[in-house]
Amino acid sequence: MTDQNENNVLPPKTCTIDRLVTLKEDVEKVIAGKKTATRRNGRYADVGEIMTLKGHNYVVERVYSQSLGELTDEHVRQEGFESVEDYKQSILSIHPGMPWLPQMRVWVHEFRPIQE
């Protein structure tokens, strides 16, 4: 895996953390503990930032860039999917017409619940 920006200064955010996880199914996966990361085409959060979903708080622990070609089944299990193919089909259904290019880079945001 190429965590090319993990130890360097990250570029400016392209969106806000409140847009990081928005699909109802994804929110439910996060709350159920089945989703601990999300990949976006931009950077939506800083390490240490807090995301709130339905009254539950989550802290962002890692933010790094990764290519789609680097995805493994373990990576997509963090997203709540069983296989890279399942994840790919889900993403392509959400973004009709989007090509799946192995060299395309995405931003990975890993988070964990905050015990309250």
Z-matrix of the N, CA and C atoms (Angstrom, degrees):
N
C 1 1.444
C 2 1.522 1 107.96
N 3 1.297 2 115.54 1 143.70
C 4 1.456 3 120.36 2 -179.92
C 5 1.516 4 109.05 3 -105.15
N 6 1.290 5 117.00 4 100.13
C 7 1.464 6 121.37 5 175.48
C 8 1.522 7 107.31 6 -91.88
N 9 1.310 8 116.12 7 61.30
C 10 1.456 9 120.06 8 -168.07
C 11 1.521 10 114.93 9 -62.32
N 12 1.305 11 119.45 10 -22.26
C 13 1.455 12 119.53 11 -177.61
C 14 1.521 13 113.23 12 -113.86
N 15 1.324 14 116.47 13 4.46
C 16 1.456 15 119.13 14 -173.38
C 17 1.517 16 113.20 15 -59.78
N 18 1.309 17 118.18 16 -42.09
C 19 1.457 18 120.47 17 -176.40
C 20 1.519 19 112.90 18 -101.94
N 21 1.311 20 116.63 19 6.16
C 22 1.456 21 121.15 20 179.62
C 23 1.520 22 109.48 21 -110.21
N 24 1.306 23 115.71 22 173.16
C 25 1.454 24 120.55 23 175.85
C 26 1.523 25 107.67 24 -69.10
N 27 1.317 26 116.89 25 128.81
C 28 1.459 27 121.40 26 179.63
C 29 1.517 28 110.32 27 -79.06
N 30 1.319 29 117.67 28 150.19
C 31 1.459 30 120.39 29 175.91
C 32 1.530 31 109.82 30 -68.67
N 33 1.318 32 117.71 31 166.99
C 34 1.467 33 119.80 32 179.03
C 35 1.524 34 111.63 33 -58.49
N 36 1.332 35 115.72 34 151.08
C 37 1.457 36 120.61 35 176.24
C 38 1.528 37 109.11 36 -65.70
N 39 1.334 38 115.82 37 147.82
C 40 1.453 39 121.19 38 177.99
C 41 1.523 40 111.83 39 -102.83
N 42 1.321 41 116.90 40 -8.05
C 43 1.457 42 122.81 41 -179.36
C 44 1.527 43 107.49 42 -157.07
N 45 1.320 44 116.70 43 -179.22
C 46 1.464 45 120.40 44 -178.77
C 47 1.523 46 110.76 45 -106.03
N 48 1.311 47 115.80 46 156.63
C 49 1.462 48 121.88 47 -175.73
C 50 1.527 49 112.45 48 -59.62
N 51 1.322 50 118.26 49 -28.10
C 52 1.461 51 119.59 50 -179.89
C 53 1.529 52 112.55 51 -66.99
N 54 1.333 53 117.92 52 -11.30
C 55 1.468 54 122.84 53 176.99
C 56 1.531 55 111.57 54 -101.96
N 57 1.342 56 117.83 55 3.77
C 58 1.463 57 121.43 56 -175.52
C 59 1.530 58 112.24 57 -65.92
N 60 1.320 59 117.62 58 -49.98
C 61 1.465 60 122.65 59 178.60
C 62 1.519 61 107.09 60 -126.21
N 63 1.337 62 116.48 61 110.94
C 64 1.464 63 120.06 62 -173.95
C 65 1.523 64 114.32 63 -125.56
N 66 1.328 65 118.07 64 -27.16
C 67 1.462 66 119.69 65 -179.45
C 68 1.530 67 110.00 66 -68.42
N 69 1.338 68 116.10 67 135.39
C 70 1.460 69 121.46 68 -177.43
C 71 1.533 70 111.68 69 -52.41
N 72 1.343 71 116.62 70 -44.61
C 73 1.465 72 120.35 71 -178.94
C 74 1.534 73 111.07 72 -62.71
N 75 1.331 74 116.49 73 -38.51
C 76 1.467 75 120.46 74 179.45
C 77 1.527 76 111.18 75 -69.95
N 78 1.326 77 116.91 76 -40.85
C 79 1.466 78 120.02 77 177.69
C 80 1.530 79 109.25 78 -58.53
N 81 1.325 80 116.43 79 -44.98
C 82 1.463 81 120.37 80 179.78
C 83 1.532 82 111.42 81 -63.44
N 84 1.336 83 117.22 82 -39.04
C 85 1.474 84 120.42 83 177.68
C 86 1.529 85 110.86 84 -63.32
N 87 1.327 86 117.27 85 -40.86
C 88 1.471 87 120.51 86 179.03
C 89 1.527 88 109.50 87 -63.02
N 90 1.318 89 117.07 88 -49.83
C 91 1.462 90 121.27 89 -177.48
C 92 1.530 91 110.86 90 -61.59
N 93 1.345 92 116.77 91 -35.98
C 94 1.472 93 121.06 92 179.02
C 95 1.524 94 112.68 93 -78.17
N 96 1.339 95 118.00 94 -4.81
C 97 1.459 96 121.23 95 179.69
C 98 1.521 97 113.90 96 82.07
N 99 1.334 98 117.50 97 12.37
C 100 1.467 99 121.48 98 -178.34
C 101 1.523 100 112.46 99 -94.24
N 102 1.315 101 118.04 100 -8.95
C 103 1.463 102 122.44 101 -179.42
C 104 1.525 103 107.78 102 -131.02
N 105 1.336 104 116.25 103 118.77
C 106 1.463 105 120.87 104 -177.69
C 107 1.526 106 111.99 105 -123.53
N 108 1.343 107 115.48 106 8.21
C 109 1.466 108 120.45 107 178.20
C 110 1.515 109 108.67 108 -155.04
N 111 1.315 110 115.14 109 155.96
C 112 1.456 111 120.25 110 172.26
C 113 1.508 112 108.97 111 -143.15
N 114 1.313 113 114.98 112 144.80
C 115 1.464 114 121.99 113 179.96
C 116 1.518 115 108.29 114 -110.35
N 117 1.321 116 115.28 115 134.30
C 118 1.460 117 121.46 116 -179.72
C 119 1.516 118 108.37 117 -134.70
N 120 1.338 119 115.09 118 161.51
C 121 1.463 120 118.88 119 179.78
C 122 1.521 121 112.23 120 -79.20
N 123 1.312 122 117.26 121 -5.27
C 124 1.453 123 122.71 122 176.12
C 125 1.512 124 109.47 123 -136.48
N 126 1.323 125 115.04 124 176.36
C 127 1.468 126 120.31 125 179.25
C 128 1.519 127 108.42 126 -96.22
N 129 1.328 128 116.66 127 118.41
C 130 1.455 129 122.58 128 -173.17
C 131 1.529 130 113.74 129 -106.08
N 132 1.333 131 117.77 130 -10.57
C 133 1.462 132 119.34 131 -174.49
C 134 1.521 133 110.83 132 -152.25
N 135 1.314 134 114.45 133 157.01
C 136 1.459 135 122.81 134 173.00
C 137 1.527 136 108.32 135 -101.80
N 138 1.321 137 116.64 136 154.40
C 139 1.460 138 121.22 137 173.56
C 140 1.529 139 107.57 138 -59.48
N 141 1.322 140 115.79 139 134.29
C 142 1.462 141 121.28 140 -179.50
C 143 1.516 142 113.98 141 92.09
N 144 1.315 143 117.29 142 -12.24
C 145 1.460 144 120.62 143 179.67
C 146 1.528 145 109.60 144 -72.04
N 147 1.333 146 116.72 145 150.51
C 148 1.457 147 122.82 146 -176.81
C 149 1.527 148 110.21 147 -105.33
N 150 1.327 149 115.31 148 131.29
C 151 1.460 150 122.67 149 174.79
C 152 1.528 151 106.95 150 -109.44
N 153 1.328 152 116.87 151 134.20
C 154 1.456 153 121.81 152 178.49
C 155 1.525 154 109.35 153 -115.39
N 156 1.330 155 116.07 154 124.80
C 157 1.463 156 122.63 155 178.26
C 158 1.517 157 108.55 156 -127.36
N 159 1.310 158 117.43 157 115.18
C 160 1.470 159 122.92 158 178.08
C 161 1.527 160 112.06 159 49.57
N 162 1.321 161 116.87 160 43.63
C 163 1.452 162 122.04 161 177.18
C 164 1.520 163 115.27 162 82.86
N 165 1.329 164 117.96 163 -0.21
C 166 1.461 165 122.64 164 177.25
C 167 1.522 166 108.66 165 -102.92
N 168 1.330 167 116.34 166 138.14
C 169 1.463 168 120.98 167 -178.43
C 170 1.522 169 111.44 168 -107.55
N 171 1.344 170 114.07 169 142.14
C 172 1.466 171 122.71 170 -179.07
C 173 1.516 172 108.06 171 -134.61
N 174 1.333 173 116.16 172 138.79
C 175 1.454 174 120.62 173 178.77
C 176 1.527 175 108.78 174 -104.75
N 177 1.315 176 116.01 175 135.88
C 178 1.461 177 121.63 176 177.20
C 179 1.522 178 107.66 177 -77.94
N 180 1.336 179 116.93 178 123.75
C 181 1.464 180 121.76 179 -176.85
C 182 1.518 181 113.73 180 -102.12
N 183 1.325 182 117.60 181 -32.34
C 184 1.470 183 121.03 182 -179.25
C 185 1.517 184 108.95 183 -143.70
N 186 1.327 185 115.38 184 143.79
C 187 1.462 186 122.48 185 173.77
C 188 1.521 187 106.38 186 -137.79
N 189 1.337 188 116.40 187 123.46
C 190 1.462 189 119.84 188 -178.93
C 191 1.522 190 110.28 189 -155.83
N 192 1.313 191 115.77 190 163.07
C 193 1.453 192 122.84 191 179.46
C 194 1.527 193 109.91 192 -93.12
N 195 1.348 194 115.15 193 144.27
C 196 1.457 195 121.26 194 -178.93
C 197 1.529 196 107.95 195 -149.91
N 198 1.325 197 117.06 196 145.88
C 199 1.466 198 119.19 197 175.72
C 200 1.528 199 109.37 198 -89.12
N 201 1.328 200 116.26 199 152.95
C 202 1.462 201 120.14 200 177.95
C 203 1.522 202 110.92 201 -60.42
N 204 1.317 203 116.94 202 -31.81
C 205 1.456 204 120.97 203 179.19
C 206 1.522 205 113.87 204 -67.63
N 207 1.313 206 117.74 205 -17.31
C 208 1.465 207 122.23 206 178.93
C 209 1.533 208 112.88 207 -86.43
N 210 1.327 209 117.25 208 -10.19
C 211 1.461 210 120.54 209 -176.39
C 212 1.519 211 111.84 210 -61.66
N 213 1.326 212 114.77 211 136.55
C 214 1.465 213 122.11 212 174.81
C 215 1.531 214 107.84 213 -119.77
N 216 1.328 215 116.01 214 168.14
C 217 1.461 216 119.04 215 176.00
C 218 1.526 217 111.02 216 -58.72
N 219 1.324 218 117.38 217 -34.72
C 220 1.474 219 120.26 218 177.87
C 221 1.533 220 110.57 219 -62.90
N 222 1.323 221 117.37 220 -42.40
C 223 1.467 222 120.22 221 178.15
C 224 1.525 223 110.93 222 -59.91
N 225 1.335 224 116.47 223 -46.70
C 226 1.463 225 118.34 224 -175.49
C 227 1.524 226 112.39 225 -74.94
N 228 1.339 227 117.77 226 -19.51
C 229 1.469 228 118.88 227 171.60
C 230 1.534 229 109.68 228 -63.84
N 231 1.341 230 117.26 229 -32.93
C 232 1.472 231 120.30 230 174.34
C 233 1.531 232 110.53 231 -61.43
N 234 1.308 233 116.25 232 -26.53
C 235 1.469 234 122.56 233 -179.74
C 236 1.535 235 111.69 234 -88.08
N 237 1.328 236 116.61 235 -6.42
C 238 1.458 237 120.73 236 179.85
C 239 1.514 238 114.19 237 92.43
N 240 1.331 239 117.94 238 19.94
C 241 1.463 240 122.87 239 179.10
C 242 1.522 241 109.77 240 -116.84
N 243 1.337 242 116.17 241 158.09
C 244 1.463 243 121.43 242 -178.71
C 245 1.520 244 113.10 243 -85.17
N 246 1.340 245 116.98 244 -30.67
C 247 1.463 246 119.47 245 -175.45
C 248 1.521 247 110.35 246 -146.39
N 249 1.321 248 115.50 247 160.83
C 250 1.463 249 121.08 248 176.94
C 251 1.526 250 109.32 249 -58.60
N 252 1.315 251 117.71 250 -40.41
C 253 1.470 252 120.46 251 -179.83
C 254 1.528 253 111.46 252 -62.51
N 255 1.327 254 118.09 253 -42.21
C 256 1.473 255 121.03 254 176.83
C 257 1.525 256 110.60 255 -60.69
N 258 1.317 257 115.97 256 -45.04
C 259 1.476 258 120.97 257 178.72
C 260 1.526 259 110.40 258 -61.86
N 261 1.331 260 116.12 259 -46.96
C 262 1.465 261 121.42 260 -179.58
C 263 1.527 262 110.43 261 -57.37
N 264 1.321 263 117.80 262 -48.15
C 265 1.462 264 121.02 263 -178.80
C 266 1.524 265 111.33 264 -63.60
N 267 1.315 266 117.67 265 -36.72
C 268 1.462 267 120.95 266 177.33
C 269 1.527 268 110.85 267 -64.75
N 270 1.321 269 116.71 268 -47.27
C 271 1.468 270 121.03 269 -179.92
C 272 1.524 271 110.57 270 -61.96
N 273 1.322 272 117.25 271 -44.63
C 274 1.467 273 120.35 272 -178.87
C 275 1.527 274 111.64 273 -67.23
N 276 1.327 275 118.44 274 -28.32
C 277 1.467 276 120.32 275 176.74
C 278 1.529 277 111.43 276 -74.19
N 279 1.327 278 117.05 277 -30.04
C 280 1.465 279 121.94 278 178.31
C 281 1.529 280 110.34 279 -77.00
N 282 1.335 281 116.55 280 -34.09
C 283 1.468 282 122.68 281 -176.89
C 284 1.533 283 109.64 282 -119.29
N 285 1.345 284 117.73 283 74.83
C 286 1.468 285 120.15 284 -178.74
C 287 1.533 286 111.30 285 -56.70
N 288 1.317 287 115.28 286 137.23
C 289 1.461 288 120.35 287 178.58
C 290 1.515 289 114.52 288 85.70
N 291 1.328 290 117.61 289 -9.09
C 292 1.462 291 120.62 290 179.03
C 293 1.521 292 109.10 291 -73.58
N 294 1.313 293 118.17 292 129.80
C 295 1.460 294 118.87 293 175.38
C 296 1.529 295 110.06 294 -77.72
N 297 1.312 296 116.67 295 149.84
C 298 1.471 297 122.04 296 173.97
C 299 1.517 298 106.37 297 -99.85
N 300 1.318 299 116.55 298 99.96
C 301 1.457 300 121.68 299 -176.26
C 302 1.527 301 109.38 300 -109.64
N 303 1.333 302 118.12 301 121.71
C 304 1.467 303 120.74 302 -178.13
C 305 1.529 304 113.16 303 -54.64
N 306 1.327 305 118.43 304 -30.85
C 307 1.462 306 120.81 305 -178.40
C 308 1.538 307 113.05 306 -83.92
N 309 1.351 308 117.32 307 -9.29
C 310 1.461 309 120.10 308 179.75
C 311 1.522 310 109.62 309 -63.18
N 312 1.328 311 116.13 310 132.07
C 313 1.459 312 120.55 311 -178.55
C 314 1.524 313 109.91 312 -99.98
N 315 1.318 314 114.33 313 142.91
C 316 1.456 315 121.89 314 176.40
C 317 1.525 316 108.43 315 -129.08
N 318 1.312 317 115.59 316 164.76
C 319 1.460 318 121.30 317 175.65
C 320 1.512 319 109.08 318 -101.37
N 321 1.320 320 115.81 319 125.41
C 322 1.462 321 122.64 320 178.45
C 323 1.518 322 108.01 321 -94.76
N 324 1.320 323 115.53 322 130.64
C 325 1.467 324 122.55 323 176.61
C 326 1.525 325 106.48 324 -120.73
N 327 1.330 326 117.69 325 110.69
C 328 1.463 327 121.94 326 178.09
C 329 1.519 328 108.45 327 -100.25
N 330 1.329 329 116.73 328 138.37
C 331 1.467 330 120.85 329 -176.25
C 332 1.514 331 110.12 330 -143.66
N 333 1.314 332 115.17 331 164.76
C 334 1.458 333 121.63 332 177.35
C 335 1.525 334 108.82 333 -142.23
N 336 1.326 335 116.38 334 155.38
C 337 1.464 336 118.72 335 178.83
C 338 1.529 337 110.76 336 -68.20
N 339 1.299 338 114.57 337 148.66
C 340 1.467 339 120.94 338 172.59
C 341 1.525 340 107.02 339 -95.59
N 342 1.308 341 116.28 340 123.71
C 343 1.465 342 119.97 341 179.48
C 344 1.516 343 108.32 342 -71.97
N 345 1.315 344 114.64 343 127.51
C 346 1.483 345 119.35 344 -177.64
C 347 1.492 346 112.05 345 -115.85
